[in-house]
Each structure stands twice: as C-alpha cells, then as structure tokens.
Amino acid sequence: MTDPHRLAARVDEIRHFGVMAVADEAWRLEHEGRSVIWLLAGEPDFGTPPPVVEAAHASIAHGKVHYTSSLGIPALREAISQHYDTRFGADVPVDRIVVTTGASGALSLALAALVDRDERVLMTDPGYPCNRAFTRIFEGVAATVPVGADTGYQLTADHVRSRWDDRTRGVLLATPSNPTGTVVPSAELDAIAAATTELGGTLVVDEIYSELVYDHPPTTVLDRLDDVFVVNSFSKTYGMTGWRLGWLVVPEWALDAVARLVQNLYISAPAPSQWGGVAAFTPEVTTEVERRRTVLHSRRDLLVEGLRSIGFAVPVVPQGAFYVYADCSAFGPSGDVAHRLLHEAGVAVTPGDDFGVHDADRHVRFSYTAPKSRLTEALDRMAKLLS
C-alpha cells in the first residue's frame, strides 16, 4: 500500500538553511541575557529609504492593492529600463523586464523556463545554497564546480568547457557572489558567455549585489550581452528584503514562456511593493544608496584587516556584496569555530557547509551588516578567544 504521508523524493534533497540553525541558537542566547553580535545573515542593517515607504503608503491609501499585470506595473518596468540606461548605458527594452517576487522568484522563473529533467546547470561550490535547491525543484541537477582563491572563487571559461557534457543546459553565475563577495572579471564573463553559447547552453547571471561594489564602478553584463537571463532585486541595494520585489531580464525568445510561468506560479508581485519600487530610482534614493555603498566599503576594509590580524586567512579581498569568506583552519573545523565564536565570544557567523562541500570545513562567512563599532567589538571578542 502506498504511504499516504509520503513526500516527493526531491524534498529529501532540499536542506535547511544552516544559517537558520545558528540564528536560532543566537536568539536563544540573547533570550538568556547574553550579548550577541550578529555577523550572520545576508540582510543589510539599513532600513528602507523613506521615499520608498512613502510611495508604498500612498499606493495603499489610493487603493492600489489589487493584482497587477503579471509582468509588473508599467511604471516600474519603465523605471528599471531607464535605470539601466542612465546608470550603465545599457539598452534594456521594457518588454524584456519581468517584475518578480524577489530574486528568488526571478531565479525560479529562469530555471523553470530552462531546465528539463536531469539536465545539468553549472554553478560554483561554494555558492548560494538556494541555487542548488531551485535547480533540483525543477528536476534538474546542480552541477557544482569546486572553486578556490586562485580563480576568486568564481567559474572560468575553462571550467565551463571542461565540465560540459551532453546533459548540460547552462551556467549560473553570481557576481558579486554570496558567500565570497567576489566579482567575475568582465573579460572572463565574456569568455564564459561565449563558451556557453558555443556549447549550446544559456547563461544566467545573478546581479543582486551589482550596486554594492567597492573597487570599481558598478557594472552589468547587459551593457554588452543580450542573450542572457539577468536576475536582480531590490532587497540588498535598497534595504527591501521583506518587500519581496525583484526583476528578471529575459531574452526575447523566452518572454512568452516566462510570462506563462509568472501567471501560473504567483500571478504578480505585491502591488504596494511595486509602487514603492518605482521610488527606489529617484535621485534622493540614489544618493542614499551611494552613501550606503561608502559605509559598506569602509566596513569591509575594517573587517578584512581585523580578521587577518587575528589569524584568519582572507586570500581574496571581496570586491562587493557584504561578506568575507575567511579560511578559519588555523583554529579548527568551521562548525567548531562557529560554535565557539557564538558560545564563547558572542559572535554569530555562518559555517562554510551552508554553501557547499568544497573546503567547507575550512571556511566561515562573516557578514559586515553591522555598524563599525560592533565590528570592532566583534574583532576584539574573537581576538581574546582565539589568541
């Protein structure tokens, strides 16, 4: 007899977010009265800019709370298209822009449109864990490629060519990346795109941290490539994680398929969030984003220098996002190190096994989403413990 409580096999392969187990323990310690410095989650400590909040309030007050076009309200799609033009000099037509429920919605749409059963998608190990989960949910195979400091923890065109087989459907990149904060150099990205096209595949590029880079101006692959899916989000740049708003730039040949998927998967992104998103592209918010980028740059420099002084190895300075992926092997396996830092120093960090298996026990991820005063205190606590 069939078990009525049987779950789909794919569910067994979807792991819990490891970071949440650390967060639960940190909350428990705080409830007991312990002081915990959170260098854990991928969420900025900045709030949503006031113009965005005000625009959303106004939309609710005027009754704009119903379903919208599945592809997004015209005002927001036009604002995103104009942003690409003024910010990057990239011509991205409005009809290629699909408003989504965060970057997760965009990644899900891209993979649902592209991947058939047992087809492989090349991606990095370490990498964002949901990329593996999304691929599996759509019956594909996350073909992870071990990467290290020698390639900036990113894929190269040589990786793509050497790992490609007749079941490979495409390549998924994140630049800057989570958990490493590293960027794929423009020339290498172009080489990866060329190799992917030559081999008959499709490239998906996650640019959700593209505005948060520190050693060069922000860029987008869309200023030179058209035949590519590009994922972006309001969450990180604009402090809008809970608003669940993002977008996907879609090649023309996939537009109808993606539109049908949106209509069936979630109908439309939240209406108030979309009206708030329009205000994210105003000059006042653009100025605030630049201020935040400067603050994060300063935090990065402080944290990297401090970690190195304690004995963590940081072979590649992260160029973007707000993470440092540090080698903790001088102090023990990453799970043990993360446990000691939390319980003995009151510093919450993410162990490497949340992001893959390659050298995972040698690495922990620090998020510099806390003020410099708290980062300095965290470094002092860790130095006292680990010295």
Buried (B, 14 or more C-beta within 10 A) or exposed (E): EEEEEEEEEEEEEBEEBBBEBBBEBBEEBBEEEEEBBBBBBBBBBBEBBEBBBEBBEBBEEEEBEEEBBBBBBEEBBBBBBEBBEEBBEBEBEBEBBBBBBBBBBBBBBBBBBBBEEEBBBBBBBBBBBBBBBBBBBBEBBBBBBEBBBEBBBBBBBEBBBEBBEEEBBBBBBBBBBBBBBBBBBBEBBBBBBBBBBEBEBBBBBBBBBBBBBBEEEBBBBBBBBBEBBBBBBBBBBBBBBEBBBBBBBBBEEBBEBBBEBBEEBBEBBBBBBBBBBBBBBBEEBBEBBEEBBEBBBBBBBBBBEBBBEBBBBBEBBBBBBBBBBBBBBEBBBBBEBBBBBBBEBBBBBBBBBBBBEBBBBBBBBBBBBBEBEBBBBBBBBBBEBBE
